[in-house]
Amino acid sequence: MSNSLQNCFLGIMALSLSVIAIELAPVSRQSTAWNRCLETTRNFLSKIHSLEGKGQVGREAIAVNICNGAVHYKNKD
């Protein structure tokens, strides 16, 4: 009886870990895509001479905004 209960618990744990791994796969793919976007955008922004005054932190903030879907436009006041 004890052995079958132990096997049942092991089966439940294995099933639970499998479900967790399956649920985390889309999150992993999304974070990989976001990191790729951030790296590409960061490299692109580092080559724009007009953004040199913003510094590394400023360009990083712009890259994060772009990868999060922000739309940048120039105010015409």
N, CA, C and O atoms as a Tripos MOL2 file, in Angstrom:
@<TRIPOS>MOLECULE
protein
  308   307    77     0     0
PROTEIN
NO_CHARGES

@<TRIPOS>ATOM
      1 N           0.8210   -1.1880    0.0000 N.3       1 MET1
      2 CA          0.0000    0.0000    0.0000 C.3       1 MET1
      3 C           0.8670    1.2550    0.0000 C.2       1 MET1
      4 O           0.5990    2.1870   -0.7590 O.2       1 MET1
      5 N           1.8990    1.2950    0.8350 N.am      2 SER2
      6 CA          2.7780    2.4530    0.9390 C.3       2 SER2
      7 C           3.5330    2.6800   -0.3710 C.2       2 SER2
      8 O           3.7340    3.8190   -0.7920 O.2       2 SER2
      9 N           3.9510    1.5800   -1.0100 N.am      3 ASN3
     10 CA          4.6920    1.6860   -2.2550 C.3       3 ASN3
     11 C           3.8160    2.2520   -3.3750 C.2       3 ASN3
     12 O           4.2820    3.0680   -4.1700 O.2       3 ASN3
     13 N           2.5650    1.8310   -3.4430 N.am      4 SER4
     14 CA          1.6720    2.3440   -4.4880 C.3       4 SER4
     15 C           1.3260    3.8120   -4.2420 C.2       4 SER4
     16 O           1.1580    4.5700   -5.1980 O.2       4 SER4
     17 N           1.2180    4.2220   -2.9930 N.am      5 LEU5
     18 CA          0.9520    5.6200   -2.6660 C.3       5 LEU5
     19 C           2.1430    6.4860   -3.0580 C.2       5 LEU5
     20 O           1.9800    7.5870   -3.5840 O.2       5 LEU5
     21 N           3.3410    5.9730   -2.7950 N.am      6 GLN6
     22 CA          4.5530    6.6990   -3.1700 C.3       6 GLN6
     23 C           4.6360    6.8430   -4.6920 C.2       6 GLN6
     24 O           4.9950    7.9110   -5.1880 O.2       6 GLN6
     25 N           4.3120    5.7930   -5.4350 N.am      7 ASN7
     26 CA          4.3240    5.8630   -6.8940 C.3       7 ASN7
     27 C           3.2710    6.8480   -7.4080 C.2       7 ASN7
     28 O           3.5010    7.5540   -8.3900 O.2       7 ASN7
     29 N           2.1380    6.8870   -6.7510 N.am      8 CYS8
     30 CA          1.0890    7.8300   -7.1270 C.3       8 CYS8
     31 C           1.5730    9.2690   -6.9400 C.2       8 CYS8
     32 O           1.3580   10.1100   -7.8130 O.2       8 CYS8
     33 N           2.2230    9.5590   -5.8140 N.am      9 PHE9
     34 CA          2.7470   10.8970   -5.5680 C.3       9 PHE9
     35 C           3.8340   11.2620   -6.5660 C.2       9 PHE9
     36 O           3.8870   12.4000   -7.0330 O.2       9 PHE9
     37 N           4.6960   10.3180   -6.8990 N.am     10 LEU10
     38 CA          5.7370   10.5760   -7.8980 C.3      10 LEU10
     39 C           5.1090   10.8810   -9.2540 C.2      10 LEU10
     40 O           5.5840   11.7620   -9.9710 O.2      10 LEU10
     41 N           4.0670   10.1750   -9.6030 N.am     11 GLY11
     42 CA          3.3700   10.4310  -10.8600 C.3      11 GLY11
     43 C           2.7260   11.8040  -10.8850 C.2      11 GLY11
     44 O           2.7750   12.5040  -11.8960 O.2      11 GLY11
     45 N           2.1210   12.1880   -9.7660 N.am     12 ILE12
     46 CA          1.5070   13.5120   -9.6720 C.3      12 ILE12
     47 C           2.5700   14.6020   -9.7740 C.2      12 ILE12
     48 O           2.3520   15.6130  -10.4420 O.2      12 ILE12
     49 N           3.7080   14.4120   -9.1270 N.am     13 MET13
     50 CA          4.7840   15.3960   -9.2090 C.3      13 MET13
     51 C           5.3180   15.5020  -10.6290 C.2      13 MET13
     52 O           5.5610   16.6090  -11.1100 O.2      13 MET13
     53 N           5.5030   14.3830  -11.3060 N.am     14 ALA14
     54 CA          5.9930   14.4050  -12.6810 C.3      14 ALA14
     55 C           4.9970   15.1040  -13.5980 C.2      14 ALA14
     56 O           5.3930   15.8920  -14.4570 O.2      14 ALA14
     57 N           3.7270   14.8260  -13.4240 N.am     15 LEU15
     58 CA          2.6940   15.4710  -14.2270 C.3      15 LEU15
     59 C           2.6580   16.9720  -13.9530 C.2      15 LEU15
     60 O           2.5110   17.7710  -14.8780 O.2      15 LEU15
     61 N           2.7900   17.3500  -12.6990 N.am     16 SER16
     62 CA          2.7870   18.7710  -12.3420 C.3      16 SER16
     63 C           3.9660   19.5080  -12.9610 C.2      16 SER16
     64 O           3.8000   20.6080  -13.4880 O.2      16 SER16
     65 N           5.1470   18.9190  -12.9040 N.am     17 LEU17
     66 CA          6.3220   19.5450  -13.5080 C.3      17 LEU17
     67 C           6.1730   19.6630  -15.0220 C.2      17 LEU17
     68 O           6.6090   20.6520  -15.6120 O.2      17 LEU17
     69 N           5.5730   18.6810  -15.6420 N.am     18 SER18
     70 CA          5.3460   18.7300  -17.0880 C.3      18 SER18
     71 C           4.3950   19.8640  -17.4480 C.2      18 SER18
     72 O           4.6330   20.5890  -18.4140 O.2      18 SER18
     73 N           3.3270   20.0220  -16.6840 N.am     19 VAL19
     74 CA          2.3650   21.0900  -16.9470 C.3      19 VAL19
     75 C           3.0140   22.4540  -16.7540 C.2      19 VAL19
     76 O           2.7820   23.3660  -17.5480 O.2      19 VAL19
     77 N           3.8160   22.6030  -15.7190 N.am     20 ILE20
     78 CA          4.5110   23.8690  -15.4770 C.3      20 ILE20
     79 C           5.4530   24.1820  -16.6270 C.2      20 ILE20
     80 O           5.5030   25.3230  -17.0870 O.2      20 ILE20
     81 N           6.2010   23.1900  -17.1020 N.am     21 ALA21
     82 CA          7.1230   23.4110  -18.2180 C.3      21 ALA21
     83 C           6.3730   23.8170  -19.4790 C.2      21 ALA21
     84 O           6.8270   24.6950  -20.2120 O.2      21 ALA21
     85 N           5.2480   23.1990  -19.7360 N.am     22 ILE22
     86 CA          4.4500   23.5370  -20.9160 C.3      22 ILE22
     87 C           3.8980   24.9520  -20.8030 C.2      22 ILE22
     88 O           3.8530   25.6800  -21.7950 O.2      22 ILE22
     89 N           3.4800   25.3470  -19.6110 N.am     23 GLU23
     90 CA          2.9370   26.6860  -19.4040 C.3      23 GLU23
     91 C           4.0150   27.7650  -19.5160 C.2      23 GLU23
     92 O           3.7070   28.8930  -19.8990 O.2      23 GLU23
     93 N           5.2510   27.4500  -19.1940 N.am     24 LEU24
     94 CA          6.3240   28.4400  -19.2510 C.3      24 LEU24
     95 C           6.9260   28.6080  -20.6380 C.2      24 LEU24
     96 O           7.6440   29.5820  -20.8640 O.2      24 LEU24
     97 N           6.6710   27.7200  -21.5610 N.am     25 ALA25
     98 CA          7.2560   27.7940  -22.9010 C.3      25 ALA25
     99 C           6.8850   29.0900  -23.6270 C.2      25 ALA25
    100 O           7.7810   29.7310  -24.1770 O.2      25 ALA25
    101 N           5.6200   29.5120  -23.6610 N.am     26 PRO26
    102 CA          5.3030   30.7690  -24.3550 C.3      26 PRO26
    103 C           5.9640   31.9940  -23.7160 C.2      26 PRO26
    104 O           6.3640   32.9220  -24.4190 O.2      26 PRO26
    105 N           6.0750   31.9960  -22.4080 N.am     27 VAL27
    106 CA          6.7270   33.1100  -21.7200 C.3      27 VAL27
    107 C           8.1990   33.1700  -22.1030 C.2      27 VAL27
    108 O           8.7490   34.2530  -22.3030 O.2      27 VAL27
    109 N           8.8260   32.0310  -22.2030 N.am     28 SER28
    110 CA         10.2270   31.9620  -22.6020 C.3      28 SER28
    111 C          10.4190   32.4660  -24.0270 C.2      28 SER28
    112 O          11.3600   33.2110  -24.2980 O.2      28 SER28
    113 N           9.5360   32.0670  -24.9380 N.am     29 ARG29
    114 CA          9.6360   32.5380  -26.3290 C.3      29 ARG29
    115 C           9.4330   34.0480  -26.4150 C.2      29 ARG29
    116 O          10.1290   34.7220  -27.1740 O.2      29 ARG29
    117 N           8.4880   34.5840  -25.6470 N.am     30 GLN30
    118 CA          8.2240   36.0160  -25.6780 C.3      30 GLN30
    119 C           9.4060   36.8000  -25.1290 C.2      30 GLN30
    120 O           9.7680   37.8410  -25.6780 O.2      30 GLN30
    121 N          10.0080   36.3140  -24.0560 N.am     31 SER31
    122 CA         11.1510   37.0250  -23.4830 C.3      31 SER31
    123 C          12.3620   36.9570  -24.4080 C.2      31 SER31
    124 O          13.1490   37.9020  -24.4600 O.2      31 SER31
    125 N          12.5230   35.8620  -25.1340 N.am     32 THR32
    126 CA         13.6090   35.7550  -26.1040 C.3      32 THR32
    127 C          13.4110   36.7630  -27.2270 C.2      32 THR32
    128 O          14.3620   37.4250  -27.6420 O.2      32 THR32
    129 N          12.1890   36.8820  -27.7180 N.am     33 ALA33
    130 CA         11.8960   37.8500  -28.7760 C.3      33 ALA33
    131 C          12.1070   39.2780  -28.2780 C.2      33 ALA33
    132 O          12.6440   40.1120  -29.0080 O.2      33 ALA33
    133 N          11.6900   39.5720  -27.0400 N.am     34 TRP34
    134 CA         11.8580   40.9140  -26.4950 C.3      34 TRP34
    135 C          13.3430   41.2430  -26.3170 C.2      34 TRP34
    136 O          13.7670   42.3600  -26.6130 O.2      34 TRP34
    137 N          14.1280   40.2880  -25.8400 N.am     35 ASN35
    138 CA         15.5690   40.5200  -25.6750 C.3      35 ASN35
    139 C          16.2480   40.7520  -27.0200 C.2      35 ASN35
    140 O          17.1520   41.5800  -27.1290 O.2      35 ASN35
    141 N          15.8110   40.0190  -28.0470 N.am     36 ARG36
    142 CA         16.3560   40.2080  -29.3900 C.3      36 ARG36
    143 C          16.0040   41.6080  -29.8990 C.2      36 ARG36
    144 O          16.8510   42.2810  -30.4870 O.2      36 ARG36
    145 N          14.7690   42.0480  -29.6790 N.am     37 CYS37
    146 CA         14.3420   43.3970  -30.0710 C.3      37 CYS37
    147 C          15.1750   44.4470  -29.3500 C.2      37 CYS37
    148 O          15.6330   45.4070  -29.9700 O.2      37 CYS37
    149 N          15.3730   44.2750  -28.0640 N.am     38 LEU38
    150 CA         16.1270   45.2400  -27.2740 C.3      38 LEU38
    151 C          17.5630   45.3440  -27.7650 C.2      38 LEU38
    152 O          18.0900   46.4480  -27.8980 O.2      38 LEU38
    153 N          18.1920   44.2290  -28.0300 N.am     39 GLU39
    154 CA         19.5880   44.2330  -28.4950 C.3      39 GLU39
    155 C          19.7080   44.8910  -29.8670 C.2      39 GLU39
    156 O          20.6050   45.7020  -30.0960 O.2      39 GLU39
    157 N          18.8050   44.5420  -30.7750 N.am     40 THR40
    158 CA         18.8370   45.1160  -32.1270 C.3      40 THR40
    159 C          18.5880   46.6200  -32.0770 C.2      40 THR40
    160 O          19.2880   47.3870  -32.7380 O.2      40 THR40
    161 N          17.6080   47.0420  -31.3080 N.am     41 THR41
    162 CA         17.2850   48.4620  -31.2010 C.3      41 THR41
    163 C          18.4170   49.2280  -30.5270 C.2      41 THR41
    164 O          18.7440   50.3410  -30.9370 O.2      41 THR41
    165 N          19.0070   48.6440  -29.5090 N.am     42 ARG42
    166 CA         20.1300   49.2910  -28.8200 C.3      42 ARG42
    167 C          21.2970   49.5040  -29.7860 C.2      42 ARG42
    168 O          21.9120   50.5700  -29.7880 O.2      42 ARG42
    169 N          21.6030   48.4960  -30.6050 N.am     43 ASN43
    170 CA         22.6820   48.6360  -31.5800 C.3      43 ASN43
    171 C          22.3530   49.6950  -32.6200 C.2      43 ASN43
    172 O          23.2240   50.4710  -33.0130 O.2      43 ASN43
    173 N          21.0970   49.7350  -33.0710 N.am     44 PHE44
    174 CA         20.6810   50.7340  -34.0500 C.3      44 PHE44
    175 C          20.7910   52.1370  -33.4780 C.2      44 PHE44
    176 O          21.3120   53.0360  -34.1370 O.2      44 PHE44
    177 N          20.3080   52.3320  -32.2590 N.am     45 LEU45
    178 CA         20.3260   53.6650  -31.6570 C.3      45 LEU45
    179 C          21.7350   54.1480  -31.3510 C.2      45 LEU45
    180 O          21.9870   55.3530  -31.3400 O.2      45 LEU45
    181 N          22.6530   53.2270  -31.1030 N.am     46 SER46
    182 CA         24.0290   53.6400  -30.8150 C.3      46 SER46
    183 C          24.7120   54.2130  -32.0500 C.2      46 SER46
    184 O          25.7280   54.8960  -31.9240 O.2      46 SER46
    185 N          24.1790   53.9520  -33.2380 N.am     47 LYS47
    186 CA         24.7750   54.4540  -34.4840 C.3      47 LYS47
    187 C          24.1880   55.7880  -34.9230 C.2      47 LYS47
    188 O          24.6690   56.3780  -35.8900 O.2      47 LYS47
    189 N          23.1690   56.2730  -34.2400 N.am     48 ILE48
    190 CA         22.5480   57.5540  -34.5890 C.3      48 ILE48
    191 C          23.2770   58.6650  -33.8440 C.2      48 ILE48
    192 O          23.2690   58.7150  -32.6140 O.2      48 ILE48
    193 N          23.9060   59.5550  -34.6080 N.am     49 HIS49
    194 CA         24.7550   60.5890  -34.0060 C.3      49 HIS49
    195 C          23.9580   61.6040  -33.1960 C.2      49 HIS49
    196 O          24.4830   62.1520  -32.2270 O.2      49 HIS49
    197 N          22.7150   61.8700  -33.5590 N.am     50 SER50
    198 CA         21.9380   62.8630  -32.8230 C.3      50 SER50
    199 C          21.5390   62.3800  -31.4240 C.2      50 SER50
    200 O          21.1020   63.1790  -30.5960 O.2      50 SER50
    201 N          21.6860   61.0920  -31.1610 N.am     51 LEU51
    202 CA         21.3410   60.5520  -29.8340 C.3      51 LEU51
    203 C          22.5590   60.3670  -28.9360 C.2      51 LEU51
    204 O          22.4410   59.8380  -27.8300 O.2      51 LEU51
    205 N          23.7310   60.8000  -29.4050 N.am     52 GLU52
    206 CA         24.9340   60.6310  -28.5800 C.3      52 GLU52
    207 C          24.8450   61.4300  -27.2820 C.2      52 GLU52
    208 O          25.4110   61.0230  -26.2680 O.2      52 GLU52
    209 N          24.1480   62.5490  -27.3040 N.am     53 GLY53
    210 CA         24.0100   63.3800  -26.1110 C.3      53 GLY53
    211 C          23.1350   62.7370  -25.0420 C.2      53 GLY53
    212 O          23.2090   63.1260  -23.8760 O.2      53 GLY53
    213 N          22.3220   61.7780  -25.4070 N.am     54 LYS54
    214 CA         21.4470   61.1050  -24.4370 C.3      54 LYS54
    215 C          22.2160   60.1590  -23.5300 C.2      54 LYS54
    216 O          21.7610   59.8450  -22.4310 O.2      54 LYS54
    217 N          23.3600   59.7110  -23.9740 N.am     55 GLY55
    218 CA         24.1480   58.7630  -23.1900 C.3      55 GLY55
    219 C          23.5940   57.3460  -23.3190 C.2      55 GLY55
    220 O          22.5490   57.1180  -23.9290 O.2      55 GLY55
    221 N          24.3060   56.4280  -22.7440 N.am     56 GLN56
    222 CA         23.9240   55.0100  -22.8290 C.3      56 GLN56
    223 C          22.5820   54.7390  -22.1530 C.2      56 GLN56
    224 O          21.7660   53.9710  -22.6610 O.2      56 GLN56
    225 N          22.3600   55.3790  -20.9990 N.am     57 VAL57
    226 CA         21.1170   55.1630  -20.2550 C.3      57 VAL57
    227 C          19.9200   55.7070  -21.0350 C.2      57 VAL57
    228 O          18.8630   55.0770  -21.0750 O.2      57 VAL57
    229 N          20.0840   56.8570  -21.6430 N.am     58 GLY58
    230 CA         19.0040   57.4460  -22.4240 C.3      58 GLY58
    231 C          18.6570   56.6030  -23.6430 C.2      58 GLY58
    232 O          17.4820   56.3950  -23.9450 O.2      58 GLY58
    233 N          19.6790   56.1180  -24.3420 N.am     59 ARG59
    234 CA         19.4330   55.2520  -25.5050 C.3      59 ARG59
    235 C          18.7950   53.9410  -25.0790 C.2      59 ARG59
    236 O          17.9470   53.4040  -25.7920 O.2      59 ARG59
    237 N          19.1890   53.4230  -23.9340 N.am     60 GLU60
    238 CA         18.5820   52.1960  -23.3960 C.3      60 GLU60
    239 C          17.0950   52.4230  -23.0880 C.2      60 GLU60
    240 O          16.2630   51.5600  -23.3660 O.2      60 GLU60
    241 N          16.7730   53.5680  -22.5230 N.am     61 ALA61
    242 CA         15.3700   53.8800  -22.2180 C.3      61 ALA61
    243 C          14.5460   53.9980  -23.4960 C.2      61 ALA61
    244 O          13.4080   53.5310  -23.5450 O.2      61 ALA61
    245 N          15.1080   54.6150  -24.5200 N.am     62 ILE62
    246 CA         14.4070   54.7220  -25.8020 C.3      62 ILE62
    247 C          14.2060   53.3350  -26.4050 C.2      62 ILE62
    248 O          13.1390   53.0460  -26.9470 O.2      62 ILE62
    249 N          15.2190   52.4750  -26.3160 N.am     63 ALA63
    250 CA         15.1050   51.1160  -26.8550 C.3      63 ALA63
    251 C          14.0120   50.3300  -26.1270 C.2      63 ALA63
    252 O          13.2550   49.5940  -26.7600 O.2      63 ALA63
    253 N          13.9270   50.4800  -24.8260 N.am     64 VAL64
    254 CA         12.8870   49.7930  -24.0530 C.3      64 VAL64
    255 C          11.5070   50.2870  -24.4800 C.2      64 VAL64
    256 O          10.5830   49.4930  -24.6540 O.2      64 VAL64
    257 N          11.3730   51.6000  -24.6470 N.am     65 ASN65
    258 CA         10.0930   52.1530  -25.0960 C.3      65 ASN65
    259 C           9.6970   51.6250  -26.4680 C.2      65 ASN65
    260 O           8.5410   51.2640  -26.6860 O.2      65 ASN65
    261 N          10.6390   51.5790  -27.3810 N.am     66 ILE66
    262 CA         10.3470   51.0970  -28.7340 C.3      66 ILE66
    263 C           9.9290   49.6290  -28.6890 C.2      66 ILE66
    264 O           8.9460   49.2490  -29.3250 O.2      66 ILE66
    265 N          10.6530   48.8100  -27.9550 N.am     67 CYS67
    266 CA         10.3270   47.3830  -27.8950 C.3      67 CYS67
    267 C           9.0100   47.1200  -27.1590 C.2      67 CYS67
    268 O           8.3720   46.0880  -27.3660 O.2      67 CYS67
    269 N           8.6110   48.0560  -26.3020 N.am     68 ASN68
    270 CA          7.3240   47.9170  -25.6200 C.3      68 ASN68
    271 C           6.1700   48.4370  -26.4600 C.2      68 ASN68
    272 O           5.0120   48.3380  -26.0540 O.2      68 ASN68
    273 N           6.4780   48.9980  -27.6450 N.am     69 GLY69
    274 CA          5.4270   49.4330  -28.5520 C.3      69 GLY69
    275 C           5.1390   50.9190  -28.5480 C.2      69 GLY69
    276 O           4.1230   51.3490  -29.0940 O.2      69 GLY69
    277 N           6.0090   51.7120  -27.9450 N.am     70 ALA70
    278 CA          5.7910   53.1550  -27.9240 C.3      70 ALA70
    279 C           5.9700   53.7260  -29.3270 C.2      70 ALA70
    280 O           6.7700   53.2260  -30.1180 O.2      70 ALA70
    281 N           5.2130   54.7810  -29.6210 N.am     71 VAL71
    282 CA          5.3230   55.4730  -30.9000 C.3      71 VAL71
    283 C           5.9540   56.8210  -30.6260 C.2      71 VAL71
    284 O           5.4300   57.6140  -29.8440 O.2      71 VAL71
    285 N           7.0750   57.0770  -31.2680 N.am     72 HIS72
    286 CA          7.7870   58.3320  -31.0620 C.3      72 HIS72
    287 C           7.4840   59.2650  -32.2290 C.2      72 HIS72
    288 O           7.5900   58.8780  -33.3920 O.2      72 HIS72
    289 N           7.1140   60.4770  -31.9080 N.am     73 TYR73
    290 CA          6.8580   61.4670  -32.9350 C.3      73 TYR73
    291 C           7.3580   62.8040  -32.4410 C.2      73 TYR73
    292 O           7.5440   63.0180  -31.2440 O.2      73 TYR73
    293 N           7.5720   63.6960  -33.3860 N.am     74 LYS74
    294 CA          8.0850   65.0080  -33.0620 C.3      74 LYS74
    295 C           6.9260   65.9680  -32.8530 C.2      74 LYS74
    296 O           6.0340   66.0480  -33.6980 O.2      74 LYS74
    297 N           6.9220   66.7040  -31.7310 N.am     75 ASN75
    298 CA          5.8890   67.7010  -31.4760 C.3      75 ASN75
    299 C           6.0750   68.8870  -32.4100 C.2      75 ASN75
    300 O           7.1910   69.3740  -32.5910 O.2      75 ASN75
    301 N           5.0020   69.3400  -32.9900 N.am     76 LYS76
    302 CA          5.0740   70.5100  -33.8760 C.3      76 LYS76
    303 C           4.3040   71.6380  -33.2180 C.2      76 LYS76
    304 O           3.1570   71.9140  -33.5720 O.2      76 LYS76
    305 N           4.9500   72.2910  -32.2500 N.am     77 ASP77
    306 CA          4.2990   73.4010  -31.5120 C.3      77 ASP77
    307 C           4.6190   74.7070  -32.1490 C.2      77 ASP77
    308 O           4.1680   75.7510  -31.6790 O.2      77 ASP77
@<TRIPOS>BOND
     1     1     2 1
     2     2     3 1
     3     3     4 2
     4     3     5 am
     5     5     6 1
     6     6     7 1
     7     7     8 2
     8     7     9 am
     9     9    10 1
    10    10    11 1
    11    11    12 2
    12    11    13 am
    13    13    14 1
    14    14    15 1
    15    15    16 2
    16    15    17 am
    17    17    18 1
    18    18    19 1
    19    19    20 2
    20    19    21 am
    21    21    22 1
    22    22    23 1
    23    23    24 2
    24    23    25 am
    25    25    26 1
    26    26    27 1
    27    27    28 2
    28    27    29 am
    29    29    30 1
    30    30    31 1
    31    31    32 2
    32    31    33 am
    33    33    34 1
    34    34    35 1
    35    35    36 2
    36    35    37 am
    37    37    38 1
    38    38    39 1
    39    39    40 2
    40    39    41 am
    41    41    42 1
    42    42    43 1
    43    43    44 2
    44    43    45 am
    45    45    46 1
    46    46    47 1
    47    47    48 2
    48    47    49 am
    49    49    50 1
    50    50    51 1
    51    51    52 2
    52    51    53 am
    53    53    54 1
    54    54    55 1
    55    55    56 2
    56    55    57 am
    57    57    58 1
    58    58    59 1
    59    59    60 2
    60    59    61 am
    61    61    62 1
    62    62    63 1
    63    63    64 2
    64    63    65 am
    65    65    66 1
    66    66    67 1
    67    67    68 2
    68    67    69 am
    69    69    70 1
    70    70    71 1
    71    71    72 2
    72    71    73 am
    73    73    74 1
    74    74    75 1
    75    75    76 2
    76    75    77 am
    77    77    78 1
    78    78    79 1
    79    79    80 2
    80    79    81 am
    81    81    82 1
    82    82    83 1
    83    83    84 2
    84    83    85 am
    85    85    86 1
    86    86    87 1
    87    87    88 2
    88    87    89 am
    89    89    90 1
    90    90    91 1
    91    91    92 2
    92    91    93 am
    93    93    94 1
    94    94    95 1
    95    95    96 2
    96    95    97 am
    97    97    98 1
    98    98    99 1
    99    99   100 2
   100    99   101 am
   101   101   102 1
   102   102   103 1
   103   103   104 2
   104   103   105 am
   105   105   106 1
   106   106   107 1
   107   107   108 2
   108   107   109 am
   109   109   110 1
   110   110   111 1
   111   111   112 2
   112   111   113 am
   113   113   114 1
   114   114   115 1
   115   115   116 2
   116   115   117 am
   117   117   118 1
   118   118   119 1
   119   119   120 2
   120   119   121 am
   121   121   122 1
   122   122   123 1
   123   123   124 2
   124   123   125 am
   125   125   126 1
   126   126   127 1
   127   127   128 2
   128   127   129 am
   129   129   130 1
   130   130   131 1
   131   131   132 2
   132   131   133 am
   133   133   134 1
   134   134   135 1
   135   135   136 2
   136   135   137 am
   137   137   138 1
   138   138   139 1
   139   139   140 2
   140   139   141 am
   141   141   142 1
   142   142   143 1
   143   143   144 2
   144   143   145 am
   145   145   146 1
   146   146   147 1
   147   147   148 2
   148   147   149 am
   149   149   150 1
   150   150   151 1
   151   151   152 2
   152   151   153 am
   153   153   154 1
   154   154   155 1
   155   155   156 2
   156   155   157 am
   157   157   158 1
   158   158   159 1
   159   159   160 2
   160   159   161 am
   161   161   162 1
   162   162   163 1
   163   163   164 2
   164   163   165 am
   165   165   166 1
   166   166   167 1
   167   167   168 2
   168   167   169 am
   169   169   170 1
   170   170   171 1
   171   171   172 2
   172   171   173 am
   173   173   174 1
   174   174   175 1
   175   175   176 2
   176   175   177 am
   177   177   178 1
   178   178   179 1
   179   179   180 2
   180   179   181 am
   181   181   182 1
   182   182   183 1
   183   183   184 2
   184   183   185 am
   185   185   186 1
   186   186   187 1
   187   187   188 2
   188   187   189 am
   189   189   190 1
   190   190   191 1
   191   191   192 2
   192   191   193 am
   193   193   194 1
   194   194   195 1
   195   195   196 2
   196   195   197 am
   197   197   198 1
   198   198   199 1
   199   199   200 2
   200   199   201 am
   201   201   202 1
   202   202   203 1
   203   203   204 2
   204   203   205 am
   205   205   206 1
   206   206   207 1
   207   207   208 2
   208   207   209 am
   209   209   210 1
   210   210   211 1
   211   211   212 2
   212   211   213 am
   213   213   214 1
   214   214   215 1
   215   215   216 2
   216   215   217 am
   217   217   218 1
   218   218   219 1
   219   219   220 2
   220   219   221 am
   221   221   222 1
   222   222   223 1
   223   223   224 2
   224   223   225 am
   225   225   226 1
   226   226   227 1
   227   227   228 2
   228   227   229 am
   229   229   230 1
   230   230   231 1
   231   231   232 2
   232   231   233 am
   233   233   234 1
   234   234   235 1
   235   235   236 2
   236   235   237 am
   237   237   238 1
   238   238   239 1
   239   239   240 2
   240   239   241 am
   241   241   242 1
   242   242   243 1
   243   243   244 2
   244   243   245 am
   245   245   246 1
   246   246   247 1
   247   247   248 2
   248   247   249 am
   249   249   250 1
   250   250   251 1
   251   251   252 2
   252   251   253 am
   253   253   254 1
   254   254   255 1
   255   255   256 2
   256   255   257 am
   257   257   258 1
   258   258   259 1
   259   259   260 2
   260   259   261 am
   261   261   262 1
   262   262   263 1
   263   263   264 2
   264   263   265 am
   265   265   266 1
   266   266   267 1
   267   267   268 2
   268   267   269 am
   269   269   270 1
   270   270   271 1
   271   271   272 2
   272   271   273 am
   273   273   274 1
   274   274   275 1
   275   275   276 2
   276   275   277 am
   277   277   278 1
   278   278   279 1
   279   279   280 2
   280   279   281 am
   281   281   282 1
   282   282   283 1
   283   283   284 2
   284   283   285 am
   285   285   286 1
   286   286   287 1
   287   287   288 2
   288   287   289 am
   289   289   290 1
   290   290   291 1
   291   291   292 2
   292   291   293 am
   293   293   294 1
   294   294   295 1
   295   295   296 2
   296   295   297 am
   297   297   298 1
   298   298   299 1
   299   299   300 2
   300   299   301 am
   301   301   302 1
   302   302   303 1
   303   303   304 2
   304   303   305 am
   305   305   306 1
   306   306   307 1
   307   307   308 2
@<TRIPOS>SUBSTRUCTURE
     1 MET1         2 RESIDUE 1 A MET
     2 SER2         6 RESIDUE 1 A SER
     3 ASN3        10 RESIDUE 1 A ASN
     4 SER4        14 RESIDUE 1 A SER
     5 LEU5        18 RESIDUE 1 A LEU
     6 GLN6        22 RESIDUE 1 A GLN
     7 ASN7        26 RESIDUE 1 A ASN
     8 CYS8        30 RESIDUE 1 A CYS
     9 PHE9        34 RESIDUE 1 A PHE
    10 LEU10       38 RESIDUE 1 A LEU
    11 GLY11       42 RESIDUE 1 A GLY
    12 ILE12       46 RESIDUE 1 A ILE
    13 MET13       50 RESIDUE 1 A MET
    14 ALA14       54 RESIDUE 1 A ALA
    15 LEU15       58 RESIDUE 1 A LEU
    16 SER16       62 RESIDUE 1 A SER
    17 LEU17       66 RESIDUE 1 A LEU
    18 SER18       70 RESIDUE 1 A SER
    19 VAL19       74 RESIDUE 1 A VAL
    20 ILE20       78 RESIDUE 1 A ILE
    21 ALA21       82 RESIDUE 1 A ALA
    22 ILE22       86 RESIDUE 1 A ILE
    23 GLU23       90 RESIDUE 1 A GLU
    24 LEU24       94 RESIDUE 1 A LEU
    25 ALA25       98 RESIDUE 1 A ALA
    26 PRO26      102 RESIDUE 1 A PRO
    27 VAL27      106 RESIDUE 1 A VAL
    28 SER28      110 RESIDUE 1 A SER
    29 ARG29      114 RESIDUE 1 A ARG
    30 GLN30      118 RESIDUE 1 A GLN
    31 SER31      122 RESIDUE 1 A SER
    32 THR32      126 RESIDUE 1 A THR
    33 ALA33      130 RESIDUE 1 A ALA
    34 TRP34      134 RESIDUE 1 A TRP
    35 ASN35      138 RESIDUE 1 A ASN
    36 ARG36      142 RESIDUE 1 A ARG
    37 CYS37      146 RESIDUE 1 A CYS
    38 LEU38      150 RESIDUE 1 A LEU
    39 GLU39      154 RESIDUE 1 A GLU
    40 THR40      158 RESIDUE 1 A THR
    41 THR41      162 RESIDUE 1 A THR
    42 ARG42      166 RESIDUE 1 A ARG
    43 ASN43      170 RESIDUE 1 A ASN
    44 PHE44      174 RESIDUE 1 A PHE
    45 LEU45      178 RESIDUE 1 A LEU
    46 SER46      182 RESIDUE 1 A SER
    47 LYS47      186 RESIDUE 1 A LYS
    48 ILE48      190 RESIDUE 1 A ILE
    49 HIS49      194 RESIDUE 1 A HIS
    50 SER50      198 RESIDUE 1 A SER
    51 LEU51      202 RESIDUE 1 A LEU
    52 GLU52      206 RESIDUE 1 A GLU
    53 GLY53      210 RESIDUE 1 A GLY
    54 LYS54      214 RESIDUE 1 A LYS
    55 GLY55      218 RESIDUE 1 A GLY
    56 GLN56      222 RESIDUE 1 A GLN
    57 VAL57      226 RESIDUE 1 A VAL
    58 GLY58      230 RESIDUE 1 A GLY
    59 ARG59      234 RESIDUE 1 A ARG
    60 GLU60      238 RESIDUE 1 A GLU
    61 ALA61      242 RESIDUE 1 A ALA
    62 ILE62      246 RESIDUE 1 A ILE
    63 ALA63      250 RESIDUE 1 A ALA
    64 VAL64      254 RESIDUE 1 A VAL
    65 ASN65      258 RESIDUE 1 A ASN
    66 ILE66      262 RESIDUE 1 A ILE
    67 CYS67      266 RESIDUE 1 A CYS
    68 ASN68      270 RESIDUE 1 A ASN
    69 GLY69      274 RESIDUE 1 A GLY
    70 ALA70      278 RESIDUE 1 A ALA
    71 VAL71      282 RESIDUE 1 A VAL
    72 HIS72      286 RESIDUE 1 A HIS
    73 TYR73      290 RESIDUE 1 A TYR
    74 LYS74      294 RESIDUE 1 A LYS
    75 ASN75      298 RESIDUE 1 A ASN
    76 LYS76      302 RESIDUE 1 A LYS
    77 ASP77      306 RESIDUE 1 A ASP
